[in-house]
Amino acid sequence: MYWIETIVCSGAKGKDAKLRRKLQSRQEFKRRQSGCVAAWLGHGPEKNSMFLVQSVFESQKDWRRISEKIQEKLDPMDGGVEDLMLGPPLVGVFEIAPGDFIIKEPES
C-alpha cells in the first residue's frame, strides 16, 4: 500500500513567502529520494498563505525514512518550518493501493 501524507497549513503574517520556499525545497528533496512516488505543493486560490502539501510514498518505512532525513539534513540547515506557521498544521496519513493512484496526463 502507498502512504499519502497530507498537510494543510498557513503561513504566519509576513512569513508566507519564506514558508512556501521551505515547503517547496522539502518537496523537491522528497522527490529525489527512493521510495517517494510523488510530492507537490499547492496554495489556496484566495490566500497565498494557505498551503496544501501532499506526498506519496511506496510504504510506511519509506515515509518514515524520508521524514527523518528531512529532520536530520534540512531542518538544522534552515531552521525548519514550524516557526513560520500561523498555528499547528492539519496532518493526515492515508493508505491507497498503488493501482488506485492514477495521475492523468494533461491533454495537449
C-alpha positions as CSV (number, residue, x, y, z in Angstrom):
1,M,0.0,0.0,0.0
2,Y,1.2,3.5,-0.8
3,W,1.2,6.0,2.0
4,I,-0.1,9.5,1.3
5,E,0.8,12.3,3.6
6,T,-1.5,15.4,3.5
7,I,-0.6,18.6,5.3
8,V,-2.7,21.8,5.4
9,C,-1.0,24.8,6.9
10,S,-1.0,28.6,6.9
11,G,1.9,31.0,7.0
12,A,2.3,33.5,9.8
13,K,1.8,37.1,8.8
14,G,4.7,38.2,6.7
15,K,6.3,34.8,6.6
16,D,4.2,33.0,3.9
17,A,6.8,33.5,1.1
18,K,9.6,32.1,3.3
19,L,7.4,29.2,4.3
20,R,6.5,28.5,0.7
21,R,10.2,28.3,-0.3
22,K,11.0,25.9,2.6
23,L,8.0,23.7,1.8
24,Q,8.9,23.6,-1.8
25,S,12.5,22.7,-1.0
26,R,11.3,19.8,1.2
27,Q,9.0,18.5,-1.6
28,E,12.0,18.7,-4.1
29,F,14.1,16.8,-1.5
30,K,11.4,14.1,-1.2
31,R,11.2,13.7,-4.9
32,R,14.9,12.9,-5.1
33,Q,14.6,10.1,-2.6
34,S,14.0,6.5,-3.5
35,G,10.6,5.4,-2.1
36,C,8.9,8.7,-2.9
37,V,6.4,8.3,-5.7
38,A,5.3,11.9,-6.0
39,A,5.3,15.2,-4.0
40,W,3.7,18.5,-4.7
41,L,2.8,21.8,-3.1
42,G,-0.4,23.9,-3.7
43,H,-1.7,27.1,-2.3
44,G,-5.2,28.5,-1.7
45,P,-6.7,30.4,-4.6
46,E,-7.7,33.3,-2.5
47,K,-5.0,33.5,0.1
48,N,-1.4,32.6,-0.9
49,S,-0.7,32.0,2.8
50,M,-2.6,28.7,2.9
51,F,-0.7,25.6,1.6
52,L,-1.5,22.0,0.7
53,V,1.5,19.7,1.0
54,Q,1.0,16.2,-0.4
55,S,3.5,13.4,-0.8
56,V,3.1,9.7,-1.9
57,F,5.4,7.1,-0.6
58,E,5.8,3.4,-1.5
59,S,5.5,2.3,2.1
60,Q,5.3,3.5,5.7
61,K,9.0,2.6,6.0
62,D,9.9,5.0,3.1
63,W,7.7,7.7,4.6
64,R,9.5,7.4,8.0
65,R,13.0,7.2,6.5
66,I,12.5,10.3,4.2
67,S,10.8,12.3,7.0
68,E,13.8,11.5,9.3
69,K,16.2,12.6,6.6
70,I,14.4,15.9,6.3
71,Q,14.7,16.4,10.1
72,E,18.4,15.4,10.1
73,K,19.5,17.4,7.0
74,L,17.2,20.3,6.1
75,D,15.8,21.4,9.5
76,P,19.3,22.0,11.1
77,M,20.4,23.8,7.9
78,D,17.5,26.2,7.5
79,G,15.7,26.2,10.9
80,G,12.7,24.1,9.9
81,V,9.2,25.4,9.1
82,E,7.3,25.4,12.4
83,D,8.2,29.0,13.4
84,L,6.8,30.2,10.0
85,M,3.3,28.7,10.5
86,L,0.3,30.6,11.8
87,G,-0.6,27.6,14.0
88,P,-0.3,23.9,14.1
89,P,-0.8,22.2,10.7
90,L,-3.6,19.7,10.0
91,V,-1.9,16.4,9.1
92,G,-3.3,13.2,7.8
93,V,-1.7,10.0,6.5
94,F,-3.8,7.7,4.3
95,E,-3.2,4.3,2.6
96,I,-4.0,3.7,-1.0
97,A,-3.5,0.7,-3.3
98,P,-0.8,1.5,-6.0
99,G,-3.3,0.6,-8.7
100,D,-5.7,3.3,-7.4
101,F,-3.1,6.1,-7.6
102,I,-3.6,7.3,-11.1
103,I,-2.3,10.6,-12.5
104,K,-3.9,11.6,-15.8
105,E,-1.5,13.4,-18.1
106,P,-2.9,16.7,-19.4
107,E,-4.1,16.7,-23.0
108,S,-2.1,18.7,-25.5
